[in-house]
Amino acid sequence: MGKILYCGELHDFVVYNLEVGVEVKKVDSQGRLILPADWREAEIGENRELYVIKRKGYLKIVPKRRVDLTENFDRVDLGAESIGNWKEFQKQFYEART
């Protein structure tokens, strides 16, 4: 069976089968906590910026990543050979969709 973790001072509940990746962290008096070093190295890298998404009852922490918008430019299939004539392209494009 898994590890048993007792949580809270006022609450009397038990969490069974503690899964890998779940850690209990203390928050200091200024509201800071320490992120696991292995997660920081793997997910944050040199950017060192995060999105902190506030939800009711929890926070979600997501690494901020630079997105390359040109990555898929050559892979888009618009259903036309070229866009030399915009009006002709629009006509072909909308006819193909209907």
N, CA, C and O atoms as a printed pandas DataFrame, in Angstrom:
     atom_number atom_name residue_name chain_id  residue_number  x_coord  y_coord  z_coord
0              1         N          MET        A               1    0.841   -1.179    0.000
1              2        CA          MET        A               1    0.000    0.000    0.000
2              3         C          MET        A               1    0.882    1.237    0.000
3              4         O          MET        A               1    2.064    1.137    0.331
4              5         N          GLY        A               2    0.352    2.398   -0.359
5              6        CA          GLY        A               2    1.117    3.634   -0.467
6              7         C          GLY        A               2    1.385    4.287    0.871
7              8         O          GLY        A               2    1.005    3.764    1.918
8              9         N          LYS        A               3    2.030    5.415    0.830
9             10        CA          LYS        A               3    2.336    6.187    2.031
10            11         C          LYS        A               3    1.071    6.849    2.559
11            12         O          LYS        A               3    0.132    7.112    1.808
12            13         N          ILE        A               4    1.059    7.110    3.839
13            14        CA          ILE        A               4   -0.063    7.808    4.457
14            15         C          ILE        A               4    0.413    9.199    4.844
15            16         O          ILE        A               4    1.463    9.346    5.469
16            17         N          LEU        A               5   -0.348   10.210    4.480
17            18        CA          LEU        A               5   -0.006   11.596    4.773
18            19         C          LEU        A               5   -1.130   12.214    5.583
19            20         O          LEU        A               5   -2.274   12.257    5.131
20            21         N          TYR        A               6   -0.815   12.687    6.764
21            22        CA          TYR        A               6   -1.800   13.365    7.588
22            23         C          TYR        A               6   -1.702   14.850    7.287
23            24         O          TYR        A               6   -0.609   15.416    7.323
24            25         N          CYS        A               7   -2.819   15.486    6.993
25            26        CA          CYS        A               7   -2.837   16.883    6.569
26            27         C          CYS        A               7   -3.622   17.746    7.540
27            28         O          CYS        A               7   -4.621   17.307    8.109
28            29         N          GLY        A               8   -3.164   18.971    7.725
29            30        CA          GLY        A               8   -3.927   19.973    8.452
30            31         C          GLY        A               8   -3.841   19.833    9.956
31            32         O          GLY        A               8   -3.669   18.732   10.479
32            33         N          GLU        A               9   -3.961   20.955   10.651
33            34        CA          GLU        A               9   -3.959   20.948   12.103
34            35         C          GLU        A               9   -5.364   20.775   12.651
35            36         O          GLU        A               9   -5.559   20.084   13.651
36            37         N          LEU        A              10   -6.346   21.397   12.006
37            38        CA          LEU        A              10   -7.707   21.336   12.495
38            39         C          LEU        A              10   -8.513   20.217   11.859
39            40         O          LEU        A              10   -9.547   19.805   12.385
40            41         N          HIS        A              11   -8.032   19.728   10.719
41            42        CA          HIS        A              11   -8.774   18.704    9.990
42            43         C          HIS        A              11   -8.232   17.325   10.339
43            44         O          HIS        A              11   -7.034   17.160   10.566
44            45         N          ASP        A              12   -9.090   16.371   10.378
45            46        CA          ASP        A              12   -8.692   15.009   10.700
46            47         C          ASP        A              12   -9.008   14.137    9.491
47            48         O          ASP        A              12   -9.979   13.379    9.504
48            49         N          PHE        A              13   -8.185   14.244    8.442
49            50        CA          PHE        A              13   -8.404   13.412    7.273
50            51         C          PHE        A              13   -7.071   12.850    6.797
51            52         O          PHE        A              13   -6.008   13.380    7.120
52            53         N          VAL        A              14   -7.141   11.783    6.035
53            54        CA          VAL        A              14   -5.953   11.060    5.603
54            55         C          VAL        A              14   -5.979   10.930    4.091
55            56         O          VAL        A              14   -7.028   10.673    3.500
56            57         N          VAL        A              15   -4.823   11.107    3.468
57            58        CA          VAL        A              15   -4.689   10.888    2.039
58            59         C          VAL        A              15   -3.911    9.595    1.855
59            60         O          VAL        A              15   -2.767    9.488    2.296
60            61         N          TYR        A              16   -4.532    8.605    1.201
61            62        CA          TYR        A              16   -3.889    7.320    0.967
62            63         C          TYR        A              16   -3.252    7.284   -0.410
63            64         O          TYR        A              16   -3.654    8.031   -1.302
64            65         N          ASN        A              17   -2.278    6.434   -0.586
65            66        CA          ASN        A              17   -1.618    6.213   -1.874
66            67         C          ASN        A              17   -1.103    7.514   -2.480
67            68         O          ASN        A              17   -1.507    7.902   -3.576
68            69         N          LEU        A              18   -0.218    8.174   -1.764
69            70        CA          LEU        A              18    0.368    9.417   -2.244
70            71         C          LEU        A              18    1.061    9.170   -3.572
71            72         O          LEU        A              18    1.979    8.353   -3.658
72            73         N          GLU        A              19    0.621    9.879   -4.612
73            74        CA          GLU        A              19    1.151    9.664   -5.956
74            75         C          GLU        A              19    2.452   10.415   -6.151
75            76         O          GLU        A              19    2.723   11.403   -5.470
76            77         N          VAL        A              20    3.250    9.936   -7.085
77            78        CA          VAL        A              20    4.487   10.608   -7.444
78            79         C          VAL        A              20    4.145   11.985   -7.991
79            80         O          VAL        A              20    3.208   12.123   -8.778
80            81         N          GLY        A              21    4.888   12.995   -7.588
81            82        CA          GLY        A              21    4.633   14.337   -8.075
82            83         C          GLY        A              21    3.828   15.188   -7.115
83            84         O          GLY        A              21    3.673   16.386   -7.353
84            85         N          VAL        A              22    3.316   14.625   -6.052
85            86        CA          VAL        A              22    2.563   15.395   -5.067
86            87         C          VAL        A              22    3.489   15.653   -3.889
87            88         O          VAL        A              22    4.017   14.718   -3.286
88            89         N          GLU        A              23    3.680   16.907   -3.570
89            90        CA          GLU        A              23    4.537   17.281   -2.449
90            91         C          GLU        A              23    3.803   18.286   -1.574
91            92         O          GLU        A              23    3.018   19.095   -2.068
92            93         N          VAL        A              24    4.058   18.229   -0.294
93            94        CA          VAL        A              24    3.510   19.212    0.628
94            95         C          VAL        A              24    4.589   20.264    0.841
95            96         O          VAL        A              24    5.716   19.934    1.208
96            97         N          LYS        A              25    4.252   21.521    0.615
97            98        CA          LYS        A              25    5.195   22.628    0.754
98            99         C          LYS        A              25    4.648   23.627    1.759
99           100         O          LYS        A              25    3.435   23.806    1.874
100          101         N          LYS        A              26    5.540   24.272    2.480
101          102        CA          LYS        A              26    5.142   25.331    3.405
102          103         C          LYS        A              26    5.266   26.671    2.696
103          104         O          LYS        A              26    6.176   26.880    1.895
104          105         N          VAL        A              27    4.350   27.566    2.997
105          106        CA          VAL        A              27    4.367   28.921    2.458
106          107         C          VAL        A              27    4.909   29.823    3.562
107          108         O          VAL        A              27    4.451   29.752    4.702
108          109         N          ASP        A              28    5.892   30.680    3.225
109          110        CA          ASP        A              28    6.455   31.565    4.248
110          111         C          ASP        A              28    5.521   32.737    4.535
111          112         O          ASP        A              28    4.448   32.848    3.942
112          113         N          SER        A              29    5.940   33.606    5.447
113          114        CA          SER        A              29    5.081   34.713    5.886
114          115         C          SER        A              29    4.797   35.724    4.781
115          116         O          SER        A              29    3.859   36.513    4.898
116          117         N          GLN        A              30    5.595   35.714    3.703
117          118        CA          GLN        A              30    5.367   36.622    2.575
118          119         C          GLN        A              30    4.636   35.932    1.421
119          120         O          GLN        A              30    4.502   36.513    0.344
120          121         N          GLY        A              31    4.168   34.714    1.629
121          122        CA          GLY        A              31    3.390   34.016    0.614
122          123         C          GLY        A              31    4.224   33.267   -0.408
123          124         O          GLY        A              31    3.692   32.855   -1.439
124          125         N          ARG        A              32    5.502   33.079   -0.163
125          126        CA          ARG        A              32    6.376   32.397   -1.117
126          127         C          ARG        A              32    6.456   30.908   -0.810
127          128         O          ARG        A              32    6.320   30.483    0.337
128          129         N          LEU        A              33    6.678   30.133   -1.855
129          130        CA          LEU        A              33    6.941   28.709   -1.695
130          131         C          LEU        A              33    8.074   28.335   -2.635
131          132         O          LEU        A              33    8.364   29.058   -3.588
132          133         N          ILE        A              34    8.708   27.211   -2.365
133          134        CA          ILE        A              34    9.825   26.758   -3.190
134          135         C          ILE        A              34    9.317   25.699   -4.149
135          136         O          ILE        A              34    8.743   24.693   -3.731
136          137         N          LEU        A              35    9.532   25.931   -5.450
137          138        CA          LEU        A              35    9.153   24.948   -6.468
138          139         C          LEU        A              35   10.212   23.850   -6.506
139          140         O          LEU        A              35   11.394   24.136   -6.319
140          141         N          PRO        A              36    9.816   22.604   -6.744
141          142        CA          PRO        A              36   10.787   21.515   -6.809
142          143         C          PRO        A              36   11.866   21.786   -7.864
143          144         O          PRO        A              36   11.560   22.197   -8.984
144          145         N          ALA        A              37   13.125   21.554   -7.497
145          146        CA          ALA        A              37   14.260   21.855   -8.376
146          147         C          ALA        A              37   14.192   21.086   -9.689
147          148         O          ALA        A              37   14.479   21.650  -10.744
148          149         N          ASP        A              38   13.817   19.808   -9.644
149          150        CA          ASP        A              38   13.759   19.017  -10.882
150          151         C          ASP        A              38   12.692   19.555  -11.837
151          152         O          ASP        A              38   12.892   19.551  -13.052
152          153         N          TRP        A              39   11.560   20.016  -11.297
153          154        CA          TRP        A              39   10.504   20.597  -12.128
154          155         C          TRP        A              39   10.958   21.927  -12.724
155          156         O          TRP        A              39   10.717   22.197  -13.901
156          157         N          ARG        A              40   11.620   22.763  -11.906
157          158        CA          ARG        A              40   12.125   24.049  -12.405
158          159         C          ARG        A              40   13.084   23.838  -13.564
159          160         O          ARG        A              40   12.973   24.513  -14.588
160          161         N          GLU        A              41   14.018   22.917  -13.420
161          162        CA          GLU        A              41   15.007   22.666  -14.469
162          163         C          GLU        A              41   14.358   22.126  -15.740
163          164         O          GLU        A              41   14.723   22.527  -16.846
164          165         N          ALA        A              42   13.405   21.225  -15.583
165          166        CA          ALA        A              42   12.772   20.582  -16.744
166          167         C          ALA        A              42   11.750   21.479  -17.432
167          168         O          ALA        A              42   11.643   21.453  -18.658
168          169         N          GLU        A              43   11.004   22.266  -16.678
169          170        CA          GLU        A              43    9.874   23.000  -17.241
170          171         C          GLU        A              43   10.115   24.491  -17.467
171          172         O          GLU        A              43    9.642   25.051  -18.456
172          173         N          ILE        A              44   10.838   25.127  -16.571
173          174        CA          ILE        A              44   10.999   26.575  -16.669
174          175         C          ILE        A              44   12.218   26.948  -17.504
175          176         O          ILE        A              44   12.143   27.830  -18.359
176          177         N          GLY        A              45   13.324   26.287  -17.260
177          178        CA          GLY        A              45   14.544   26.589  -18.006
178          179         C          GLY        A              45   15.071   27.973  -17.700
179          180         O          GLY        A              45   14.990   28.437  -16.563
180          181         N          GLU        A              46   15.611   28.635  -18.713
181          182        CA          GLU        A              46   16.237   29.938  -18.527
182          183         C          GLU        A              46   15.234   31.085  -18.488
183          184         O          GLU        A              46   15.567   32.167  -18.005
184          185         N          ASN        A              47   14.029   30.882  -18.978
185          186        CA          ASN        A              47   13.030   31.940  -19.038
186          187         C          ASN        A              47   12.669   32.457  -17.643
187          188         O          ASN        A              47   12.577   33.665  -17.428
188          189         N          ARG        A              48   12.469   31.548  -16.711
189          190        CA          ARG        A              48   12.168   31.848  -15.316
190          191         C          ARG        A              48   10.874   32.638  -15.124
191          192         O          ARG        A              48   10.720   33.327  -14.116
192          193         N          GLU        A              49    9.952   32.549  -16.068
193          194        CA          GLU        A              49    8.652   33.199  -15.925
194          195         C          GLU        A              49    7.559   32.144  -15.926
195          196         O          GLU        A              49    7.642   31.144  -16.640
196          197         N          LEU        A              50    6.531   32.379  -15.115
197          198        CA          LEU        A              50    5.412   31.456  -14.979
198          199         C          LEU        A              50    4.103   32.221  -15.094
199          200         O          LEU        A              50    4.039   33.414  -14.799
200          201         N          TYR        A              51    3.069   31.524  -15.524
201          202        CA          TYR        A              51    1.705   32.032  -15.405
202          203         C          TYR        A              51    1.146   31.442  -14.113
203          204         O          TYR        A              51    1.218   30.231  -13.903
204          205         N          VAL        A              52    0.595   32.283  -13.252
205          206        CA          VAL        A              52   -0.084   31.812  -12.055
206          207         C          VAL        A              52   -1.560   32.079  -12.276
207          208         O          VAL        A              52   -1.999   33.228  -12.318
208          209         N          ILE        A              53   -2.316   31.008  -12.417
209          210        CA          ILE        A              53   -3.745   31.097  -12.720
210          211         C          ILE        A              53   -4.512   30.863  -11.427
211          212         O          ILE        A              53   -4.436   29.788  -10.833
212          213         N          LYS        A              54   -5.253   31.881  -10.999
213          214        CA          LYS        A              54   -6.006   31.799   -9.750
214          215         C          LYS        A              54   -7.366   31.175  -10.018
215          216         O          LYS        A              54   -8.119   31.655  -10.865
216          217         N          ARG        A              55   -7.673   30.132   -9.315
217          218        CA          ARG        A              55   -8.974   29.470   -9.361
218          219         C          ARG        A              55   -9.523   29.403   -7.941
219          220         O          ARG        A              55   -8.788   29.595   -6.972
220          221         N          LYS        A              56  -10.793   29.136   -7.830
221          222        CA          LYS        A              56  -11.396   29.020   -6.505
222          223         C          LYS        A              56  -10.848   27.764   -5.824
223          224         O          LYS        A              56  -11.106   26.645   -6.269
224          225         N          GLY        A              57  -10.108   27.953   -4.768
225          226        CA          GLY        A              57   -9.599   26.833   -3.997
226          227         C          GLY        A              57   -8.217   26.345   -4.379
227          228         O          GLY        A              57   -7.647   25.526   -3.658
228          229         N          TYR        A              58   -7.645   26.820   -5.502
229          230        CA          TYR        A              58   -6.307   26.364   -5.879
230          231         C          TYR        A              58   -5.657   27.324   -6.862
231          232         O          TYR        A              58   -6.321   28.177   -7.451
232          233         N          LEU        A              59   -4.357   27.173   -7.029
233          234        CA          LEU        A              59   -3.587   27.903   -8.025
234          235         C          LEU        A              59   -3.063   26.912   -9.045
235          236         O          LEU        A              59   -2.753   25.769   -8.710
236          237         N          LYS        A              60   -2.966   27.346  -10.274
237          238        CA          LYS        A              60   -2.381   26.528  -11.327
238          239         C          LYS        A              60   -1.146   27.261  -11.823
239          240         O          LYS        A              60   -1.233   28.428  -12.206
240          241         N          ILE        A              61   -0.001   26.598  -11.823
241          242        CA          ILE        A              61    1.253   27.216  -12.238
242          243         C          ILE        A              61    1.685   26.590  -13.553
243          244         O          ILE        A              61    1.877   25.377  -13.643
244          245         N          VAL        A              62    1.838   27.439  -14.583
245          246        CA          VAL        A              62    2.176   26.972  -15.925
246          247         C          VAL        A              62    3.396   27.748  -16.416
247          248         O          VAL        A              62    3.405   28.978  -16.355
248          249         N          PRO        A              63    4.428   27.052  -16.901
249          250        CA          PRO        A              63    5.598   27.764  -17.424
250          251         C          PRO        A              63    5.237   28.611  -18.642
251          252         O          PRO        A              63    4.469   28.184  -19.503
252          253         N          LYS        A              64    5.800   29.815  -18.700
253          254        CA          LYS        A              64    5.587   30.689  -19.850
254          255         C          LYS        A              64    6.603   30.291  -20.910
255          256         O          LYS        A              64    7.809   30.302  -20.668
256          257         N          ARG        A              65    6.100   29.940  -22.082
257          258        CA          ARG        A              65    6.971   29.508  -23.173
258          259         C          ARG        A              65    6.792   30.414  -24.374
259          260         O          ARG        A              65    5.701   30.922  -24.631
260          261         N          ARG        A              66    7.866   30.607  -25.096
261          262        CA          ARG        A              66    7.813   31.391  -26.323
262          263         C          ARG        A              66    7.263   30.479  -27.421
263          264         O          ARG        A              66    7.755   29.366  -27.609
264          265         N          VAL        A              67    6.261   30.941  -28.132
265          266        CA          VAL        A              67    5.623   30.165  -29.188
266          267         C          VAL        A              67    6.121   30.674  -30.532
267          268         O          VAL        A              67    6.109   31.876  -30.796
268          269         N          ASP        A              68    6.559   29.749  -31.379
269          270        CA          ASP        A              68    7.011   30.109  -32.720
270          271         C          ASP        A              68    5.811   30.044  -33.653
271          272         O          ASP        A              68    5.395   28.961  -34.064
272          273         N          LEU        A              69    5.256   31.205  -33.985
273          274        CA          LEU        A              69    4.060   31.261  -34.821
274          275         C          LEU        A              69    4.342   30.882  -36.271
275          276         O          LEU        A              69    3.411   30.564  -37.012
276          277         N          THR        A              70    5.600   30.910  -36.689
277          278        CA          THR        A              70    5.944   30.566  -38.076
278          279         C          THR        A              70    6.182   29.067  -38.257
279          280         O          THR        A              70    6.427   28.613  -39.375
280          281         N          GLU        A              71    6.113   28.308  -37.192
281          282        CA          GLU        A              71    6.421   26.881  -37.238
282          283         C          GLU        A              71    5.559   26.110  -38.232
283          284         O          GLU        A              71    6.055   25.195  -38.889
284          285         N          ASN        A              72    4.303   26.455  -38.355
285          286        CA          ASN        A              72    3.387   25.697  -39.208
286          287         C          ASN        A              72    2.919   26.469  -40.438
287          288         O          ASN        A              72    1.956   26.057  -41.085
288          289         N          PHE        A              73    3.563   27.560  -40.771
289          290        CA          PHE        A              73    3.131   28.360  -41.920
290          291         C          PHE        A              73    3.126   27.567  -43.217
291          292         O          PHE        A              73    2.207   27.714  -44.023
292          293         N          ASP        A              74    4.123   26.739  -43.432
293          294        CA          ASP        A              74    4.232   25.986  -44.681
294          295         C          ASP        A              74    3.358   24.738  -44.697
295          296         O          ASP        A              74    3.299   24.049  -45.715
296          297         N          ARG        A              75    2.694   24.438  -43.618
297          298        CA          ARG        A              75    1.900   23.215  -43.517
298          299         C          ARG        A              75    0.399   23.446  -43.666
299          300         O          ARG        A              75   -0.371   22.485  -43.653
300          301         N          VAL        A              76   -0.016   24.652  -43.803
301          302        CA          VAL        A              76   -1.441   24.955  -43.889
302          303         C          VAL        A              76   -1.953   24.633  -45.279
303          304         O          VAL        A              76   -1.378   25.066  -46.278
304          305         N          ASP        A              77   -3.044   23.866  -45.340
305          306        CA          ASP        A              77   -3.671   23.533  -46.620
306          307         C          ASP        A              77   -4.966   24.335  -46.722
307          308         O          ASP        A              77   -5.943   24.052  -46.029
308          309         N          LEU        A              78   -4.958   25.329  -47.588
309          310        CA          LEU        A              78   -6.129   26.182  -47.755
310          311         C          LEU        A              78   -7.038   25.701  -48.878
311          312         O          LEU        A              78   -8.058   26.331  -49.158
312          313         N          GLY        A              79   -6.688   24.612  -49.514
313          314        CA          GLY        A              79   -7.522   24.068  -50.579
314          315         C          GLY        A              79   -7.388   24.824  -51.885
315          316         O          GLY        A              79   -8.273   24.729  -52.735
316          317         N          ALA        A              80   -6.322   25.563  -52.072
317          318        CA          ALA        A              80   -6.089   26.310  -53.309
318          319         C          ALA        A              80   -4.606   26.226  -53.647
319          320         O          ALA        A              80   -3.764   26.095  -52.759
320          321         N          GLU        A              81   -4.298   26.301  -54.924
321          322        CA          GLU        A              81   -2.905   26.221  -55.350
322          323         C          GLU        A              81   -2.100   27.445  -54.926
323          324         O          GLU        A              81   -0.969   27.308  -54.460
324          325         N          SER        A              82   -2.664   28.630  -55.080
325          326        CA          SER        A              82   -1.962   29.849  -54.692
326          327         C          SER        A              82   -2.985   30.938  -54.375
327          328         O          SER        A              82   -4.185   30.771  -54.596
328          329         N          ILE        A              83   -2.483   32.048  -53.856
329          330        CA          ILE        A              83   -3.353   33.175  -53.529
330          331         C          ILE        A              83   -2.929   34.374  -54.378
331          332         O          ILE        A              83   -2.757   35.476  -53.857
332          333         N          GLY        A              84   -2.764   34.162  -55.658
333          334        CA          GLY        A              84   -2.377   35.252  -56.551
334          335         C          GLY        A              84   -3.486   36.279  -56.709
335          336         O          GLY        A              84   -3.227   37.482  -56.707
336          337         N          ASN        A              85   -4.706   35.813  -56.843
337          338        CA          ASN        A              85   -5.862   36.684  -56.992
338          339         C          ASN        A              85   -6.759   36.451  -55.769
339          340         O          ASN        A              85   -7.347   35.381  -55.610
340          341         N          TRP        A              86   -6.850   37.462  -54.918
341          342        CA          TRP        A              86   -7.568   37.294  -53.657
342          343         C          TRP        A              86   -9.039   36.959  -53.856
343          344         O          TRP        A              86   -9.568   36.092  -53.160
344          345         N          LYS        A              87   -9.700   37.616  -54.775
345          346        CA          LYS        A              87  -11.127   37.343  -55.031
346          347         C          LYS        A              87  -11.321   35.904  -55.494
347          348         O          LYS        A              87  -12.242   35.225  -55.040
348          349         N          GLU        A              88  -10.461   35.435  -56.391
349          350        CA          GLU        A              88  -10.561   34.049  -56.875
350          351         C          GLU        A              88  -10.278   33.060  -55.738
351          352         O          GLU        A              88  -10.934   32.024  -55.627
352          353         N          PHE        A              89   -9.302   33.390  -54.903
353          354        CA          PHE        A              89   -8.991   32.533  -53.755
354          355         C          PHE        A              89  -10.190   32.437  -52.816
355          356         O          PHE        A              89  -10.555   31.342  -52.389
356          357         N          GLN        A              90  -10.809   33.579  -52.490
357          358        CA          GLN        A              90  -11.982   33.570  -51.611
358          359         C          GLN        A              90  -13.091   32.710  -52.197
359          360         O          GLN        A              90  -13.732   31.940  -51.481
360          361         N          LYS        A              91  -13.310   32.837  -53.465
361          362        CA          LYS        A              91  -14.374   32.060  -54.134
362          363         C          LYS        A              91  -14.087   30.568  -54.004
363          364         O          LYS        A              91  -14.965   29.800  -53.613
364          365         N          GLN        A              92  -12.849   30.148  -54.333
365          366        CA          GLN        A              92  -12.487   28.729  -54.237
366          367         C          GLN        A              92  -12.543   28.239  -52.799
367          368         O          GLN        A              92  -13.014   27.135  -52.525
368          369         N          PHE        A              93  -12.060   29.065  -51.887
369          370        CA          PHE        A              93  -12.001   28.684  -50.482
370          371         C          PHE        A              93  -13.387   28.448  -49.908
371          372         O          PHE        A              93  -13.628   27.426  -49.266
372          373         N          TYR        A              94  -14.296   29.382  -50.135
373          374        CA          TYR        A              94  -15.649   29.261  -49.576
374          375         C          TYR        A              94  -16.479   28.198  -50.306
375          376         O          TYR        A              94  -17.347   27.578  -49.691
376          377         N          GLU        A              95  -16.235   27.975  -51.592
377          378        CA          GLU        A              95  -16.916   26.890  -52.300
378          379         C          GLU        A              95  -16.469   25.532  -51.774
379          380         O          GLU        A              95  -17.276   24.608  -51.670
380          381         N          ALA        A              96  -15.214   25.411  -51.449
381          382        CA          ALA        A              96  -14.685   24.133  -50.930
382          383         C          ALA        A              96  -15.239   23.829  -49.547
383          384         O          ALA        A              96  -15.367   22.659  -49.188
384          385         N          ARG        A              97  -15.565   24.832  -48.772
385          386        CA          ARG        A              97  -16.088   24.632  -47.409
386          387         C          ARG        A              97  -17.544   24.255  -47.388
387          388         O          ARG        A              97  -18.005   23.667  -46.410
388          389         N          THR        A              98  -18.307   24.579  -48.455
389          390        CA          THR        A              98  -19.741   24.307  -48.428
390          391         C          THR        A              98  -20.086   23.029  -49.145
391          392         O          THR        A              98  -21.257   22.656  -49.212
